């Protein structure tokens, strides 16, 4: 067992003193107790101690479900991914990959695995698709949400693992009485992406308790790549339509003969004459296209956009029941059951593959008059081939989540207490069809029959030669993540000071985790062509945690909060994380606060236990170049070799330090402003080492040893677990590329919020501006065996340094109008605008506008009409017409109508 934070406890006392001197900042208002007529002690996200004060010592942002609907958002994932706090964007559920059914949020631009998601303060089910490292926002029913609380400070001292960049706490509806039906239909102005959702909510309440029941159905149609002009095939500005290098969204693996040494290593389109590739192989083929880098080379490109989706078809059903019962005046029982079923259909273009044809193919004219070119016999002869005649790849993804929670909480004259047990299980099954069995494409190629004087069997050059059976294969996956946790604690007052009451919370928890993530045997062996996402491995562990919080009122209006948590994992070891925060009110309407704390992310069960897999690619043999006396950096010796990757049982936790300094000023009853400066530093980030880096570093280790006349140092001394296997002749056999705690990052930013509202005889107005300014972002990379820190890349491509949310609401009687804007700053790329290399290309700033009108009707119902992305803004592109799907939506202008009926 190792104590991964042993150095942090030393710095804790010193940092606590510094934080006490620095009194600082606050953020946004925390919520008041629900449905009470008097002020009472409440629990705030970021602390387990109940208190009277509505402002805490850590920054919390509140997003009410009603406000999210007025802003035009139909799902929790859409709302969070458009937040200014989701600095660099996040995955929203695309296509052509294993994450198609998922949606994530990444606070402060950190990893999705550094944002903890809670349901009513309890850990939400982790998705095995995400290796058990993050939650899938697509499994949260919008109809069940009352509000979302976003803690933008590290909170591992309170909640444990993953709370490095912040916490998302989804608060569900509890005190609802009556029946409510909601329906909404969204229709984009462009083709594809239609969505509809329907929900039913029912509730009962009495003096003894309450019951809330919610059912929601959501469905969305796919958007094909051909449905949007910027994902269709196009020639880059100023490009040559006859050159494959200048086409976007066209694959080079369409139809091309790849000659070996006997054919001069040329690439050639497979037929003679003046016909186009579309004439021979169909409308989806482009060319013949040339390659300016290799004179004489030609190929038939493939337009995959008609077959490939940009977003997947999805169907989601969610059911949630929440029950509370007052056992006595001092004891309350809470029970929750939640079920989510998501079905996602991900359609990808037919498999692109290479066919090995060492015996070559003869030139001849087919019965249809197509003159086929010769492929010269050679061990390296083959063909680049798009298997459009085998159909599209289709992955049916089935996600099921079961979540149960039973809790008791109560109070005595001496203390408050709570106890809970929760269990969740997330299952993902993927049925994949339209893939290829690797090697079968080689075995099925026919030959020339000299006696019959004709070609016998399948000729991949000939569009009229039918593809024989025996090549199709499935790519199937089954992934299950289980979590069982029991927790409890006591909260009590310690002493009454002149400035207030000192209070403390102590608690403990026990959690069991398991992951079983597997693909079918052929896929595991690397024998399926065209699949994605491998086995996550299998493992289990238990976690024992103890934690405590202490609130100390030092002087009038000055409060210090101390927290600490110890987590002991049965696999990688233990960790202790402290936190200190200060809250000070120099004036009744001004709050200053500051906080510091450490955080961690435990290595996932997949990080530790993922089975080793093997993939083949062309690797540069830097070692052989050194042995031959060739310069290592200019080595061009490429060899086909295996790279083996997998989990690492020696991994430690990722660690972090967070700082926050802020202020909150209620200027008057109608206007307020908050401002928070934050810093986040991480180390020991889990990352894989590239095969090229391993080979090049070993070559330079050999070079240094040879110059010094000493024994050669093995690569495993630099990168533990790395291994290089060479054949006796020096040829590469395989490389083992491990995952290690090797990464670092440095982040700093400023969050500012301004809120205003005022009433007039013409109606009520309210406005809110939320600004997130990234001040610094640096990350680490390895080179020649050393870890280096990058330049500051805040404001560079895919890392915008400014994000702004602006909302304006107007209400007059039963009418209301709501406006929401989302701004993403411009980003400088690393590509120059022209050959003078004097100015870098800049991705333009982006602003989308949502508008909503709502009418409350006299029969306990309401109707809303709205439009998202009013001006139909397209994504913003780099020099090569590419864009970030994490930052920009491809849905375009979308009109919607919603209806609500209450009884």
C-alpha positions in Angstrom: 0.0 0.0 0.0 1.3 3.4 -0.8 0.4 6.8 0.6 0.1 8.9 -2.6 -0.4 12.2 -0.9 2.3 12.1 1.8 3.9 15.3 0.5 0.6 17.1 0.4 -0.1 16.8 4.2 3.2 18.6 4.8 2.2 21.6 2.7 -1.4 21.7 4.1 -0.5 23.6 7.3 1.5 26.1 5.3 -1.2 26.6 2.7 -3.9 26.9 5.4 -2.0 29.9 6.9 -1.6 31.5 3.5 -5.3 31.0 2.7 -6.2 32.7 6.0 -4.2 35.7 5.1 -5.5 35.9 1.6 -9.3 36.2 2.2 -11.1 35.8 -1.1 -13.7 35.2 -3.5 -17.2 33.9 -3.7 -19.4 32.7 -6.6 -23.0 32.2 -7.0 -25.9 31.8 -4.7 -26.7 28.5 -3.2 -30.2 27.3 -2.7 -32.6 27.8 0.1 -34.5 25.0 1.8 -37.5 23.9 -0.2 -41.0 24.7 0.7 -40.3 26.2 4.1 -41.6 29.4 5.5 -38.7 30.0 7.9 -35.0 29.9 7.5 -33.6 26.5 8.5 -30.3 24.7 8.2 -29.7 23.3 4.8 -27.1 21.2 3.1 -25.2 22.8 0.2 -23.3 21.1 -2.6 -19.7 21.1 -1.6 -20.3 20.5 2.1 -22.2 18.0 4.3 -22.7 20.4 7.2 -26.1 22.0 7.3 -26.1 25.7 7.9 -28.4 28.8 7.9 -26.3 30.9 5.5 -27.3 30.9 1.9 -23.8 31.7 0.7 -21.1 29.1 1.2 -17.3 29.1 1.1 -17.1 27.5 -2.4 -18.5 28.6 -5.8 -21.8 27.0 -6.8 -23.8 27.8 -9.9 -27.5 27.0 -10.0 -29.3 26.0 -13.3 -33.0 25.7 -12.8 -34.9 23.3 -15.0 -37.4 26.0 -16.0 -34.5 28.3 -17.1 -32.9 25.5 -19.1 -36.2 24.9 -21.0 -36.7 28.6 -21.6 -33.1 28.7 -23.1 -34.2 26.1 -25.6 -32.5 22.9 -24.2 -34.4 19.6 -24.3 -31.8 17.4 -22.6 -29.5 17.7 -19.6 -26.5 16.9 -21.9 -27.3 19.8 -24.3 -27.7 22.2 -21.4 -24.4 21.4 -19.7 -22.4 21.1 -22.9 -23.5 24.7 -23.9 -22.5 26.1 -20.5 -19.6 28.6 -20.4 -18.1 26.4 -17.6 -17.7 23.5 -20.1 -14.7 25.5 -21.4 -13.3 23.4 -24.3 -16.6 21.6 -25.1 -17.2 17.9 -24.6 -18.6 14.8 -26.3 -22.2 15.1 -27.2 -23.0 11.8 -28.9 -21.8 11.6 -32.5 -21.3 8.6 -34.8 -18.7 6.3 -36.2 -17.2 5.4 -32.8 -17.9 3.4 -29.7 -19.1 6.5 -27.8 -22.1 7.2 -29.9 -24.6 6.6 -27.1 -22.7 8.8 -24.6 -22.7 12.5 -23.6 -20.2 14.1 -21.1 -19.3 17.4 -19.5 -15.7 18.7 -18.9 -15.6 21.4 -16.3 -12.6 23.8 -16.7 -11.6 22.0 -19.9 -10.3 19.1 -17.9 -11.0 15.5 -18.7 -14.5 14.2 -18.4 -13.1 11.8 -15.8 -12.2 14.9 -13.6 -15.9 16.0 -13.3 -17.9 14.0 -10.7 -21.6 13.7 -11.4 -24.1 13.2 -8.6 -27.8 12.5 -8.3 -29.2 14.1 -5.2 -25.7 14.1 -3.7 -25.1 10.4 -4.5 -22.7 9.1 -7.1 -24.3 8.6 -10.5 -23.8 5.3 -12.4 -20.5 5.3 -14.3 -20.6 4.2 -17.9 -18.6 1.1 -18.8 -18.4 2.5 -22.3 -16.2 5.3 -20.8 -14.2 2.6 -19.0 -16.1 3.4 -15.8 -14.4 6.8 -15.6 -17.4 9.1 -16.2 -21.1 9.3 -16.3 -23.3 9.3 -19.4 -25.5 12.5 -19.3 -27.9 10.9 -21.8 -29.3 8.7 -19.1 -30.7 11.6 -17.1 -34.4 12.4 -17.7 -34.9 16.1 -18.1 -38.5 15.8 -16.9 -37.2 14.6 -13.5 -34.8 17.4 -12.9 -35.6 20.3 -10.6 -32.2 22.0 -10.8 -28.5 21.4 -11.5 -25.9 22.6 -9.1 -22.4 23.1 -10.5 -19.6 23.3 -8.0 -16.6 24.8 -9.8 -14.0 23.9 -7.2 -12.1 20.7 -6.4 -14.0 18.6 -3.9 -12.2 15.3 -3.3 -12.0 16.2 0.4 -15.8 15.9 0.4 -16.7 13.4 -2.3 -13.6 11.5 -3.0 -12.4 10.4 -6.5 -13.1 12.3 -9.7 -14.0 15.6 -8.1 -10.8 17.3 -9.4 -12.3 20.0 -11.7 -15.7 20.2 -10.0 -19.0 18.5 -9.3 -22.3 18.3 -11.2 -25.1 17.7 -8.7 -28.5 16.9 -10.4 -31.3 17.6 -8.0 -34.4 15.7 -8.8 -38.0 16.7 -8.2 -39.4 15.7 -4.8 -42.2 17.9 -3.7 -44.6 17.7 -6.6 -48.4 17.3 -6.3 -50.7 16.6 -9.1 -50.3 15.3 -12.7 -48.3 17.0 -15.5 -47.9 16.0 -19.2 -45.1 17.6 -21.2 -44.4 17.2 -24.9 -42.0 18.8 -27.3 -41.1 18.5 -31.0 -37.9 19.8 -32.6 -37.5 20.2 -36.4 -34.2 21.5 -37.9 -34.5 23.5 -41.1 -31.9 21.3 -42.7 -32.4 17.6 -43.3 -32.0 15.2 -40.3 -31.9 15.6 -36.6 -35.7 15.7 -35.9 -36.4 15.0 -32.3 -39.5 14.5 -30.0 -39.9 13.9 -26.4 -42.9 13.2 -24.1 -43.0 13.0 -20.3 -45.5 12.2 -17.6 -45.0 13.4 -14.0 -47.3 12.5 -11.1 -47.0 13.4 -7.4 -48.7 13.0 -4.0 -47.8 14.7 -0.8 -49.1 14.8 2.8 -47.8 15.6 6.2 -46.3 12.1 6.3 -44.3 12.3 3.1 -44.4 12.5 -0.7 -44.2 10.4 -3.8 -43.1 11.6 -7.2 -43.2 9.4 -10.4 -41.7 10.4 -13.7 -41.7 8.7 -17.1 -39.9 10.3 -20.1 -39.4 9.2 -23.7 -37.0 10.9 -26.1 -36.1 10.1 -29.7 -33.9 11.8 -32.3 -33.2 11.0 -35.9 -29.7 10.8 -37.3 -27.9 13.4 -39.4 -26.0 12.0 -42.3 -22.7 13.6 -43.3 -24.2 14.3 -46.7 -27.0 16.3 -45.0 -24.7 19.2 -44.2 -22.7 21.1 -46.8 -19.5 21.3 -44.7 -19.4 17.5 -44.2 -20.0 16.7 -47.9 -17.0 16.2 -50.2 -15.4 19.5 -51.2 -12.2 20.8 -52.6 -10.3 23.1 -50.1 -10.2 26.7 -51.2 -7.6 27.2 -53.9 -7.2 23.4 -54.3 -7.0 21.2 -57.3 -10.1 19.1 -57.9 -8.0 16.5 -59.7 -5.6 16.0 -56.7 -6.6 13.7 -53.9 -4.7 15.8 -51.4 -7.1 18.8 -51.9 -10.3 16.9 -51.3 -12.1 17.0 -47.9 -14.4 14.2 -46.8 -13.2 11.8 -49.5 -11.4 8.6 -48.6 -8.3 7.5 -50.5 -9.4 3.9 -49.9 -11.9 3.6 -52.7 -10.3 1.5 -55.5 -6.6 1.6 -56.1 -4.0 -1.0 -57.1 -0.9 -0.8 -54.8 2.0 -2.1 -56.8 4.9 -3.7 -55.0 8.6 -3.5 -56.1 7.8 -5.3 -59.4 5.4 -2.5 -60.3 7.5 0.4 -59.1 5.5 0.9 -55.9 2.9 2.9 -57.9 -0.7 3.4 -56.9 -3.0 3.1 -59.9 -6.8 3.3 -60.5 -7.8 -0.2 -61.7 -9.0 0.4 -65.2 -7.8 1.8 -68.5 -9.5 4.4 -70.7 -11.3 7.7 -70.3 -14.1 6.6 -68.0 -14.5 8.2 -64.6 -14.4 6.2 -61.4 -18.1 7.0 -61.0 -18.8 5.5 -64.4 -17.2 2.2 -63.4 -17.9 1.9 -59.7 -20.9 4.2 -59.0 -21.7 7.7 -58.0 -19.9 7.6 -54.6 -16.5 7.3 -56.3 -14.4 10.3 -57.3 -11.6 10.5 -59.9 -9.3 9.2 -61.1 -7.4 11.5 -58.7 -3.7 12.1 -58.8 -1.3 12.5 -55.9 1.1 15.5 -56.2 3.5 13.9 -53.9 4.0 10.9 -56.2 4.2 11.6 -59.9 2.1 9.2 -61.9 0.1 7.8 -59.0 -3.7 7.7 -59.4 -6.6 6.3 -57.4 -10.4 6.3 -57.1 -11.5 8.1 -54.0 -14.7 7.2 -52.1 -17.4 9.6 -50.9 -18.4 8.0 -47.6 -20.8 10.8 -46.6 -23.9 9.3 -48.1 -23.5 6.2 -46.0 -21.9 7.6 -42.8 -23.9 9.4 -40.1 -22.6 12.5 -38.2 -25.1 11.8 -35.4 -26.8 8.6 -34.5 -30.4 7.6 -34.2 -31.4 7.4 -30.6 -34.4 6.3 -28.5 -34.4 6.9 -24.7 -36.9 5.8 -22.1 -36.5 6.8 -18.4 -38.5 6.0 -15.3 -37.9 7.5 -11.9 -39.8 7.1 -8.6 -38.9 9.1 -5.5 -40.5 8.5 -2.1 -40.1 10.1 1.2 -41.8 9.1 4.5 -41.6 10.7 7.9 -41.2 7.7 10.1 -41.4 10.0 13.2 -41.1 13.7 13.7 -37.3 13.2 13.8 -36.7 10.4 11.3 -37.3 10.5 7.6 -37.1 7.6 5.1 -36.1 8.3 1.5 -36.3 5.7 -1.3 -35.4 6.2 -5.0 -35.6 3.9 -8.0 -34.4 4.9 -11.4 -34.3 3.0 -14.7 -32.9 4.2 -18.1 -33.0 2.4 -21.4 -31.2 3.9 -24.4 -31.1 2.5 -27.8 -28.6 4.0 -30.3 -28.2 3.1 -34.0 -24.8 4.1 -35.3 -24.3 3.8 -39.1 -20.8 4.0 -40.6 -19.7 3.8 -44.2 -18.6 0.4 -45.6 -15.3 -1.0 -44.4 -12.1 0.3 -46.0 -9.5 -2.3 -46.2 -6.3 -3.5 -47.8 -6.2 -6.7 -49.8 -2.9 -8.6 -50.2 -2.6 -10.1 -53.6 1.0 -11.4 -53.9 0.2 -13.4 -57.0 -1.0 -10.3 -58.9 -3.9 -9.9 -61.3 -3.7 -10.0 -65.0 -4.8 -7.3 -67.4 -7.9 -8.3 -69.4 -11.2 -6.9 -70.7 -14.3 -7.9 -68.9 -17.6 -9.1 -70.6 -18.9 -5.6 -70.0 -15.9 -4.1 -71.9 -14.0 -2.7 -68.9 -10.2 -2.9 -69.5 -8.6 -3.8 -66.2 -5.0 -2.9 -65.4 -2.4 -5.4 -64.4 -1.3 -5.8 -60.8 2.2 -7.3 -61.0 3.0 -10.3 -58.9 5.0 -9.2 -55.9 5.0 -10.0 -52.1 3.9 -6.4 -51.4 1.3 -6.2 -54.2 -2.3 -5.5 -53.2 -5.3 -3.2 -53.5 -7.0 -0.5 -51.5 -10.6 -1.4 -51.5 -13.9 0.0 -50.1 -16.3 -2.8 -49.4 -19.4 -0.9 -50.5 -20.6 -4.2 -52.0 -20.8 -5.6 -48.5 -23.1 -2.9 -47.0 -22.7 -0.4 -44.3 -21.4 -1.0 -40.8 -24.2 -0.8 -38.3 -23.8 -0.8 -34.5 -26.9 -1.3 -32.4 -26.1 0.0 -28.9 -28.2 -0.9 -25.9 -27.6 1.0 -22.6 -29.5 0.0 -19.5 -29.1 1.7 -16.1 -30.7 0.5 -12.8 -30.2 2.8 -9.8 -31.6 2.2 -6.3 -31.2 4.2 -3.2 -32.5 3.8 0.4 -31.7 6.4 3.0 -32.6 7.4 6.6 -31.8 10.7 8.2 -32.8 12.1 11.5 -32.0 14.4 14.4 -31.7 14.3 18.1 -31.1 17.1 20.6 -27.4 16.4 20.4 -26.7 15.6 16.7 -28.1 15.0 13.2 -27.4 11.7 11.5 -27.8 10.1 8.1 -27.4 6.6 6.7 -27.8 5.3 3.1 -27.2 2.4 0.8 -27.2 2.8 -2.9 -26.7 0.4 -5.8 -26.4 1.1 -9.6 -25.7 -1.1 -12.5 -24.9 0.1 -16.0 -25.0 -2.4 -18.9 -24.0 -1.7 -22.5 -24.4 -4.3 -25.3 -23.4 -3.6 -28.9 -24.5 -5.8 -31.8 -22.3 -4.8 -34.7 -22.8 -6.0 -38.3 -21.2 -5.3 -41.6 -17.6 -5.8 -40.5 -15.0 -8.0 -42.2 -13.0 -11.0 -41.0 -9.4 -10.0 -41.4 -7.6 -12.2 -43.9 -10.7 -13.4 -45.6 -10.5 -10.6 -48.2 -7.1 -12.0 -49.3 -8.3 -15.6 -49.5 -11.3 -14.8 -51.6 -9.5 -13.2 -54.5 -9.7 -15.4 -57.6 -7.2 -16.2 -60.4 -6.8 -16.4 -64.1 -7.6 -19.9 -65.5 -5.3 -20.5 -68.5 -7.3 -23.5 -69.7 -10.6 -21.7 -69.6 -8.9 -18.4 -70.7 -10.9 -16.4 -68.2 -10.8 -15.1 -64.7 -12.3 -17.4 -62.1 -13.6 -16.2 -58.8 -13.7 -12.7 -57.3 -11.8 -9.9 -59.1 -11.9 -6.8 -56.8 -11.1 -4.6 -59.8 -14.3 -5.6 -61.6 -17.5 -3.9 -60.4 -19.6 -6.8 -61.9 -17.7 -9.5 -60.1 -19.9 -10.5 -57.1 -18.3 -10.6 -53.6 -18.4 -14.2 -52.4 -19.7 -15.0 -48.9 -17.4 -15.8 -46.0 -16.0 -12.3 -45.5 -18.7 -10.7 -43.3 -18.3 -10.7 -39.5 -19.9 -9.2 -36.4 -18.2 -6.9 -33.9 -20.0 -7.5 -30.6 -19.4 -6.0 -27.1 -20.8 -6.5 -23.6 -19.9 -4.1 -20.8 -21.2 -4.0 -17.2 -20.3 -1.7 -14.4 -21.6 -2.3 -10.8 -21.4 0.0 -7.8 -22.7 -0.7 -4.3 -22.1 1.9 -1.5 -23.1 2.2 2.1 -22.5 5.5 3.9 -23.4 7.3 7.1 -22.4 10.2 9.2 -23.1 12.5 12.2 -23.4 16.2 12.3 -23.2 18.1 15.5 -22.4 21.5 17.1 -19.1 21.6 19.0 -19.1 25.0 20.8 -20.9 28.3 20.8 -18.4 31.1 20.1 -19.3 34.8 20.2 -19.1 34.8 16.4 -21.3 31.8 16.0 -21.5 28.0 16.5 -18.6 25.7 15.6 -20.0 22.6 13.9 -18.6 19.3 12.7 -19.5 16.4 10.4 -17.9 13.0 10.6 -18.7 10.1 8.2 -17.6 6.9 6.6 -18.5 4.8 3.6 -17.8 1.5 2.1 -18.1 1.0 -1.7 -17.7 -2.1 -4.0 -17.0 -1.6 -7.7 -16.8 -4.0 -10.5 -16.2 -3.8 -14.3 -16.6 -6.5 -16.9 -15.9 -5.1 -20.3 -15.4 -7.5 -23.2 -15.6 -7.8 -26.9 -16.1 -11.1 -28.8 -13.1 -13.4 -29.3 -12.4 -12.5 -32.9 -12.4 -8.8 -32.2 -10.2 -9.3 -29.1 -7.7 -11.1 -31.3 -7.7 -8.2 -33.7 -9.3 -10.2 -36.5 -12.2 -7.9 -37.3 -11.6 -5.1 -39.8 -13.5 -1.8 -39.4 -14.5 -2.1 -35.7 -13.7 0.4 -32.9 -13.4 0.2 -29.1 -11.9 -2.9 -27.6 -12.2 -4.7 -24.3 -12.0 -2.6 -21.2 -11.0 -5.5 -19.1 -12.5 -7.0 -15.9 -11.8 -6.3 -12.3 -13.3 -5.5 -8.9 -12.3 -3.7 -5.8 -13.6 -2.2 -2.6 -13.1 1.3 -1.1 -13.2 2.3 2.5 -13.5 6.0 3.2 -13.6 8.2 6.3 -14.2 12.0 6.1 -14.7 15.0 8.3 -15.6 18.7 8.1 -15.3 21.4 10.6 -16.7 24.9 10.5 -15.1 27.5 12.8 -16.5 31.0 13.2 -13.3 32.9 14.1 -14.6 36.4 14.5 -17.9 38.0 13.5 -18.5 37.4 9.8 -15.3 35.4 9.4 -15.6 31.6 9.0 -13.0 28.9 8.3 -14.0 25.5 6.9 -11.7 22.6 7.2 -12.3 19.2 5.5 -10.3 16.0 5.0 -11.0 12.6 3.5 -9.1 9.3 3.6 -9.8 6.7 0.9 -8.3 3.2 1.0 -8.6 1.2 -2.2 -8.0 -2.5 -2.2 -6.1 -2.4 -5.5 -3.8 0.7 -5.9 -3.5 2.1 -2.3 -4.7 4.9 -0.2 -4.9 8.7 -0.4 -5.7 11.6 2.0 -7.0 14.9 0.7 -7.5 18.0 2.7 -9.3 21.3 1.9 -9.5 24.7 3.6 -11.8 27.5 2.7 -12.5 30.9 4.2 -15.7 32.9 4.1 -15.7 36.6 5.1 -18.4 39.3 5.0 -16.8 42.7 5.3 -20.2 44.2 4.5 -23.7 42.6 4.7 -23.9 42.6 0.9 -20.3 41.7 0.1 -18.8 38.2 0.5 -15.1 37.3 0.1 -13.8 33.8 0.0 -10.8 31.7 -0.8 -10.2 27.9 -0.9 -7.4 25.5 -1.4 -7.5 21.7 -1.6 -6.1 18.6 -3.1 -7.9 16.1 -5.3 -7.4 12.8 -6.9 -8.8 10.4 -9.5 -8.4 6.8 -8.8 -7.2 4.7 -11.8 -10.3 3.0 -13.2 -10.7 -0.7 -13.2 -10.0 -0.6 -16.9 -6.8 1.4 -16.4 -5.6 -1.3 -14.1 -7.0 -4.5 -15.6 -7.5 -4.0 -19.3 -6.3 -7.1 -21.2 -3.3 -6.7 -23.5 -4.3 -6.3 -27.1 -2.1 -6.2 -30.2 -2.3 -4.0 -33.3 -0.1 -3.9 -36.4 1.2 -0.8 -38.1 4.3 0.6 -39.8 6.9 1.6 -37.2 10.2 3.4 -37.6 13.1 1.1 -36.5 15.3 3.8 -35.0 17.4 1.1 -33.3 18.4 -0.5 -36.5 19.3 2.9 -38.0 21.6 3.6 -35.1 23.2 0.1 -35.5 23.8 0.9 -39.2 25.3 4.3 -38.4 22.4 6.3 -39.7 21.3 9.5 -38.0 18.5 8.6 -35.6 16.3 11.6 -36.1 16.3 11.2 -39.9 15.7 7.5 -39.8 13.3 6.3 -42.5 13.4 2.6 -42.0 9.8 1.5 -41.7 8.8 -2.0 -40.7 5.5 -3.7 -40.1 5.4 -4.7 -36.4 2.9 -5.2 -33.5 2.2 -2.7 -30.7 0.9 -4.3 -27.5 -1.2 -2.2 -25.1 -3.1 -2.9 -22.0 -3.8 -2.0 -18.4 -1.1 -1.4 -15.7 -1.7 -2.8 -12.2 1.1 -0.5 -10.8 -0.7 2.7 -11.6 -1.3 5.3 -8.9 -4.0 7.9 -8.6 -3.9 11.2 -10.6 -3.5 14.1 -8.2 -4.4 17.8 -8.2 -4.2 21.1 -6.3 -7.0 23.6 -6.7 -7.2 27.2 -5.6 -10.1 29.6 -5.7 -10.3 33.3 -4.8 -13.5 35.2 -5.3 -16.1 37.8 -4.4 -19.8 38.2 -4.5 -21.4 41.6 -4.3 -25.2 42.2 -4.1 -25.1 45.7 -5.4 -28.7 46.2 -4.5 -31.9 44.2 -4.4 -31.9 43.9 -8.2 -28.2 43.6 -9.3 -25.4 41.4 -8.2 -22.0 40.4 -9.5 -19.6 37.5 -8.7 -16.0 37.0 -9.7 -13.8 33.9 -9.2 -10.2 33.4 -10.0 -9.2 29.7 -10.0 -6.2 27.6 -10.6 -6.0 23.8 -11.2 -2.7 21.9 -11.3 -2.7 18.1 -12.0 0.1 15.6 -12.0 0.5 11.8 -12.5 -2.1 11.9 -15.3 -2.6 8.5 -16.8 -1.5 8.3 -20.4 0.0 5.9 -22.9 3.4 6.1 -24.4 3.6 6.2 -28.2 5.5 3.3 -29.8 7.6 5.8 -31.8 8.7 7.5 -28.6 9.7 4.2 -27.1 11.8 3.1 -30.1 13.5 6.5 -30.6 14.3 6.9 -26.9 15.9 3.4 -26.8 18.0 4.2 -29.9 19.3 7.3 -28.2 20.0 5.5 -25.0 22.0 3.0 -27.0 23.8 5.9 -28.7 24.7 7.6 -25.4 25.9 4.4 -23.9 28.1 3.5 -26.9 29.7 7.0 -26.9 30.4 6.7 -23.2 31.6 3.1 -23.5 29.1 1.9 -20.8 26.4 -0.8 -20.7 23.2 0.0 -22.6 20.3 1.2 -20.5 17.0 -0.6 -21.2 13.9 1.4 -22.1 12.0 0.1 -19.1 14.2 2.2 -16.8 12.7 5.3 -18.4 9.2 4.0 -19.1 8.4 1.2 -16.6 6.7 -1.7 -18.4 7.9 -0.7 -21.9 9.5 -3.4 -23.9 11.0 -3.8 -27.3 11.4 -7.2 -29.0 13.8 -7.6 -31.9 14.4 -10.5 -34.2 18.0 -11.9 -34.5 18.5 -9.9 -37.6 17.4 -6.6 -35.9 14.0 -6.5 -37.4 11.2 -5.3 -35.1 8.9 -8.0 -33.7 6.8 -6.0 -31.2 6.7 -3.1 -28.9 4.9 -3.0 -25.5 3.6 0.5 -25.0 2.4 0.9 -21.3 0.1 3.4 -19.7 1.8 5.3 -16.9 1.3 8.2 -14.5 3.2 10.6 -16.6 1.1 13.6 -17.5 0.8 17.0 -16.0 -1.3 20.1 -16.7 -1.5 23.7 -15.5 -4.8 25.7 -15.8 -5.9 29.1 -14.6 -9.1 31.0 -15.3 -11.6 33.6 -14.3 -15.3 33.2 -14.0 -17.5 36.3 -13.8 -21.3 36.5 -13.5 -23.6 39.5 -13.6 -27.3 39.2 -12.7 -29.9 42.0 -13.0 -33.7 42.2 -12.8 -36.1 45.0 -12.6 -39.9 45.4 -12.7 -41.7 48.0 -14.8 -45.3 48.8 -15.6 -44.5 47.3 -19.0 -43.4 44.0 -17.6 -40.6 42.3 -15.7 -37.0 42.1 -17.1 -34.1 39.9 -16.0 -30.7 39.4 -17.5 -27.7 37.3 -16.8 -24.2 37.3 -18.2 -21.7 34.4 -17.4 -18.2 34.8 -18.7 -15.4 32.2 -18.4 -12.0 33.5 -19.4 -9.1 31.0 -19.6 -5.9 32.6 -18.5 -3.4 29.7 -18.9 -3.4 26.1 -20.1 -0.3 24.1 -20.3 0.1 20.3 -20.7 3.0 17.9 -20.7 4.4 15.7 -23.4 7.3 13.2 -23.5 10.2 13.4 -25.9 13.5 11.4 -25.8 12.5 10.0 -22.4 11.9 13.4 -20.8 8.6 15.1 -19.7 8.3 18.6 -21.1 5.7 21.3 -20.4 4.1 22.9 -23.5 3.7 26.6 -24.2 0.5 28.2 -23.1 -2.2 27.1 -25.5 -5.2 28.9 -24.1 -6.9 30.5 -27.1 -5.4 28.1 -29.6 -7.2 25.5 -31.8 -9.9 23.6 -29.8 -9.0 25.5 -26.6 -10.9 28.8 -26.7 -10.0 31.2 -24.0 -13.4 32.9 -23.8 -16.9 31.4 -23.4 -19.9 33.6 -22.6 -23.6 32.7 -21.9 -26.1 35.6 -22.0 -29.8 35.4 -21.2 -32.5 38.0 -21.3 -36.0 37.3 -20.1 -39.2 39.4 -20.3 -42.5 38.6 -18.6 -45.8 40.4 -19.0 -48.8 38.7 -17.4 -49.2 35.3 -19.0 -46.7 36.0 -21.8 -42.9 35.6 -21.6 -40.1 35.9 -24.1 -36.7 34.4 -23.5 -33.4 34.9 -25.3 -30.2 32.9 -24.8 -26.8 33.4 -26.6 -23.8 31.2 -26.5 -20.4 32.7 -27.5 -17.2 30.8 -28.2 -14.1 32.8 -28.7 -11.8 32.8 -31.8 -8.9 30.4 -31.8 -5.5 30.7 -33.3 -4.2 27.5 -35.1 -0.7 26.4 -35.8 -1.2 26.7 -39.6 0.1 29.7 -41.5 -2.3 31.5 -43.8 0.1 31.5 -46.7 3.6 30.5 -47.8 5.2 33.6 -46.2 4.7 32.0 -42.8 4.0 35.4 -41.2 0.5 35.0 -40.0 -1.3 32.1 -38.3 -4.7 31.0 -39.5 -7.5 32.0 -37.0 -10.7 30.1 -36.4 -13.5 32.7 -36.2 -15.5 33.4 -33.1 -19.0 31.7 -32.9 -22.3 33.0 -31.5 -25.6 31.1 -31.5 -28.9 32.7 -30.6 -31.9 30.9 -29.1 -35.4 32.5 -28.8 -38.5 31.3 -27.0 -42.0 32.6 -26.5 -44.2 31.1 -23.7 -47.9 31.6 -23.1 -49.7 30.4 -20.0 -53.2 29.4 -20.9 -56.2 29.6 -18.5 -56.7 25.8 -18.2 -53.5 25.0 -16.2 -51.5 24.6 -19.4 -48.9 26.4 -21.4 -47.5 26.4 -24.9 -44.0 27.5 -26.1 -42.7 28.3 -29.5 -39.0 28.6 -30.1 -36.0 28.4 -32.3 -32.4 27.4 -31.4 -29.5 28.7 -33.5 -31.8 31.4 -34.9 -29.2 32.6 -37.5 -28.3 29.1 -38.6 -24.7 29.4 -37.6 -22.4 26.7 -39.0 -19.4 25.4 -37.1 -16.2 27.4 -37.4 -13.5 25.8 -39.5 -9.8 25.6 -39.5 -7.7 26.1 -42.6 -8.4 22.6 -43.9 -12.2 22.8 -43.4 -12.2 20.7 -40.2 -14.1 21.6 -37.0 -14.4 20.5 -33.4 -17.5 18.4 -32.8 -17.0 19.0 -29.0 -17.5 22.7 -29.4 -20.0 23.1 -32.2 -23.3 21.6 -33.0 -24.2 20.5 -36.6 -27.9 20.5 -36.0 -28.3 24.1 -37.4 -31.4 26.2 -37.0 -34.1 24.2 -35.2 -37.7 25.2 -34.6 -39.6 23.6 -31.7 -42.9 23.6 -30.0 -43.7 22.4 -26.5 -46.9 21.9 -24.6 -47.5 21.4 -20.9 -50.8 20.3 -19.2 -51.2 20.2 -15.4 -54.0 18.7 -13.4 
